[in-house]
Amino acid sequence: MFGGIYRGKRVFVTGHTGFKGTWLTRWLELLGAEVHGYALGEVSVPSMFGVVGKTDSLIDGRGDVRDLNHLREAIAAYRPEMVFHLAAQPLVSESYDDPVTTYGTNIMGSVHVLQALRELDSLCAVVMVTSDKAYENVEWAWGYRETDRLGGRDPYSSSKGAAELAISGMIRSFFPKDGPVRVGIGRAGNVLGGGDWARDRIVADAVRAWSNGNAVGIRCPEATRPWQHVLEPLSGYLALGAALCSRPELHGQAFNFGPSSPEDVEVQTLLTDLASAWGWADPTKSYDVVNQMPFHEAGLLKLSCDKARRVLRWDATLDYEQTVKLIAQWYVAFYSGTEAMDGFTAAQIRTFMHHAQARGLRWAHSPMAINRS
Ligand SMILES: NC(=O)c1ccc[n+]([C@@H]2O[C@H](COP(=O)([O-])OP(=O)(O)OC[C@H]3O[C@@H](n4cnc5c(N)ncnc54)[C@H](O)[C@@H]3O)[C@@H](O)[C@H]2O)c1
């Protein structure tokens, strides 16, 4: 997997107590990496980190990415060989409530990570995680490409667009192509998976309501999104990190990571499919359509993943049915209380890797494959 590059590597993950950060940390540990996390506390109750994140091998560092000196000390002491920067305020709704924290965390947090990395003098591959929302959403039907205009209408989206500009400026000013630190950028969105309990995310809202025997309130049943399982973008970040180690020409480049499914699925279809796996006798009763619209919701934003396909030889792994199955099985296992979620989560990661191998994806195969362009 990933050319075996993660075995024995010192990997620094910001945001390791979050939804994606916990999945990434668990996957890195399965790949044989040593992980040093750096984040504030858990993001919800329950949380993915609280359920499966606390492992014996994890260095569970706590700190604020807005505190440059503390972050710099942590990175200098650990001397990472790879960095994944995921720490952020990631919610659109929260960004309306607290734009100052959102901009401070998402923009200056990214600047601080790069500033701290300027002091490294040995090879380090860095993946900065932004979002599909970093693109200026002009509501067209085509997939956005890496060269399209950045922007963002709400505080969260524009904080990610602005973070990208800051990351690009930092790279061009302080990280030369022949230097030891190589930085790539990963853009993805509409991420689903077990262990997400963030507010105003469709599946998280649904399982919260269903676990109390209630239907979930939804606003736009016919809205479509290019949903993807959390392990899809993570496989992209890991493929990018691995490729950066051996391919200096990738330094400074951004990559989109999205689902392979040709069709976008409606919210109501996703919910009825999840509800039937959950055990609703009539899955169409698992949601109620409500009218209130608490904040502006952007229209469809799709990513073109041609660049990742061509340059990284990366592709998504799961089809829609496999995606729904993994998500539903995780939450059903959690709420039934009959499974050890630690082992269950590791088994899902292994299942994902097997699907990737069965699809013949490069990152899931031979050590050399990841190095070829
Ligand atoms: N989940 C999605 O659908 C999605 C979509 C696109 C992009 N992203 C991006 O992926 C990354 C991870 O998202 P997530 O859904 O796992 O978020 P999350 O809210 O579950 O986790 C966020 C993590 O960042 C940490 N954090 C927040 N503020 C911090 C600060 N000031 N200092 C240090 N740590 C801080 C939290 O403690 C947590 O570990 C974010 O950059 C997010 O913008 C997520």
The ligand as a Gaussian input file, in Angstrom:
#p B3LYP/6-31G(d) Opt

LIG

0 1
 N      -15.808000      16.512000       6.862000
 C      -16.019000      17.057000       5.670000
 O      -17.070000      16.850000       5.044000
 C      -14.960000      17.931000       5.042000
 C      -15.142000      18.367000       3.725000
 C      -14.160000      19.164000       3.134000
 C      -13.026000      19.504000       3.833000
 N      -12.873000      19.097000       5.122000
 C      -11.662000      19.498000       5.819000
 O      -11.042000      18.366000       6.407000
 C      -10.444000      18.738000       7.642000
 C      -10.970000      17.861000       8.761000
 O      -12.371000      18.002000       8.834000
 P      -13.252000      17.178000       9.877000
 O      -14.581000      16.999000       9.289000
 O      -12.510000      16.002000      10.336000
 O      -13.364000      18.232000      11.061000
 P      -13.595000      17.990000      12.627000
 O      -14.341000      19.162000      13.152000
 O      -14.157000      16.652000      12.879000
 O      -12.112000      18.034000      13.210000
 C      -11.408000      19.233000      13.282000
 C      -10.118000      18.982000      14.021000
 O       -9.408000      20.234000      14.111000
 C       -9.100000      20.493000      15.472000
 N       -9.072000      21.930000      15.680000
 C      -10.060000      22.828000      15.496000
 N       -9.595000      24.076000      15.796000
 C       -8.297000      23.922000      16.166000
 C       -7.275000      24.826000      16.599000
 N       -7.499000      26.117000      16.682000
 N       -6.074000      24.309000      16.889000
 C       -5.813000      22.980000      16.822000
 N       -6.749000      22.091000      16.422000
 C       -7.965000      22.564000      16.112000
 C      -10.168000      19.790000      16.283000
 O       -9.752000      19.587000      17.607000
 C      -10.296000      18.517000      15.466000
 O       -9.240000      17.643000      15.809000
 C      -10.716000      20.219000       7.824000
 O       -9.635000      20.955000       7.310000
 C      -11.943000      20.443000       6.979000
 O      -12.083000      21.769000       6.565000
 C      -13.821000      18.318000       5.743000

